[in-house]
Amino acid sequence: MKEKLQQSSRKSLNYRGNECLNCSHPLELSDRYCPYCGQLNSTKKISLSDYFGEFIISVVNYDSRFRYTIKDLLFKPGVITRNFTLGQRMRYANPFRFFLSVSIIYFLLSGFLDFMKINETDTNDNPSLQNIFNLNSNSESPDIPLDSIYYYKELGLKIRDKDSLKKLPFAYARESSLDTINFFKRTTRKFKLFQDFSIKTKIKSPAQAMDSLDYSKTRLNLWIYEREKSFERILDNPIEFGKYLSKKIPLFLFFLAPVFACFFLLIYFKRYPFHYILYKLRNSSNPKLRRIFTISFIGRILLYLIAGFKKLFIVKRNYNYMEHVIFIFHIFTFLFLVLLLLLLPEYLLGGEYLSGIFIICIAPLYFYKALRNFYQESRLRTITKFFILNIVFLMLGTFAGALFFVLTAALY
């Protein structure tokens, strides 16, 4: 059924030109869109009715690639990746861009719903980590006053009286004594010292703290003290840091996926059959090599040795590295997409039970089906590789997650 055009429509023949206004490509009056850049062939100025009309149409008649991507991603695990790698790319959205879009929308909507919730916070029922670990509790040791330079002088820190150091409410070490140990241990000791000192004195200025501790104002010392303040802010308000950290998860997964794909290369390969290798060697395009194999006894031994070597070390890969990466991004996108769809029901129910059931029960089953449909291997091989990949991802995710947490906290 042909679309009936109104005379006032921007697509009407009355407003079509002979040249594209975007790229200056020559057009015919029958060209509704420019065949070069795809822009609508219309010379009509945009009116208020055109603006709202096109907006409503764009919402109702959404792009077919988006529709097919959502449908196949939710209900055809692994099939969307297989179709995409086989060349059906105009049918689906770009997997990398779509992953970032879905994950960003998820965290934006999640933050909005958290904002809408009415949380009556009781400080007695919800103590901060600072109070839980008693990091700022009063102890028998007196707090160091802000004029701590004088305090240090009175305690004899600048003289060789080791007993005076015991009077301090934290383990103090002179900078000169730390210079004799390696960089990692030295930095760790400084960080612990600066942390204890900051908690006791409440000094926020790194320069003032270095004066009080009698440490040189190197860029490294100032940076370490500043990072310690970041960790103190995390302890004071861990919920706020959790929200800040969650916004970085899409970026974390975006860089973790290519690393995780390397393990797919290690387990998804096929070895050539031995008889196939023998056949290819006997019918080699190299006449000299074929002549050697015809030599009695020696040629036969050499043929089997080369065939055995190829059997052990030459493998066939049906999928290259980037196809494994696309598969992983489709899995991550599915997770965020379902969690996005569950946000509103969970908000209305007042709990996160649905997402918990999804992560524990449905997500592993989806991952297995995706492996089976995309790589098209037997059930036994798929189950074996399913467990191997989950163990690898758990180990890799734990290590990378810890590193990600430390780096994020250091830059917080």
Buried (B, 14 or more C-beta within 10 A) or exposed (E): EEEEEEEEBBBEEEBBEEEBBEEEBEBEEEBBBBEEEEEBBBEBEEEEEBEEEEEEEEEEEEEEBEEBBBEBBBEBBBBBBBBBBEEEEEBBBBBBEBBBBBBEBBBEBBEEBEEEEEEEEEEEEEEBBBBEEEBBEEEEEEEBEEEBBEBBEEBBBEEEEEEBBEBBBBEBBEBEEBEEEEEEEBBEBBBBBBBBBBBBBEBEEBEBBBBBBBBEEEEEBBEBBBBBBBBBBBBBBBEEBEBBBEBBBBEBBBEBBBEBBEBBBEEBEEBBEEEEBBEEBEEEEEEEBBEBBEEEEEBEEBBBEBBEEBBEEEEEEEBEEEBBBBBBBBBBBBBBBBBBBBBEEBBEEEEBEBBEEBBEEEBEEBBBBBBBBBBEBEEEBBBEBBEEBEEBBEEBBEEBEEEBBEEBBBEB
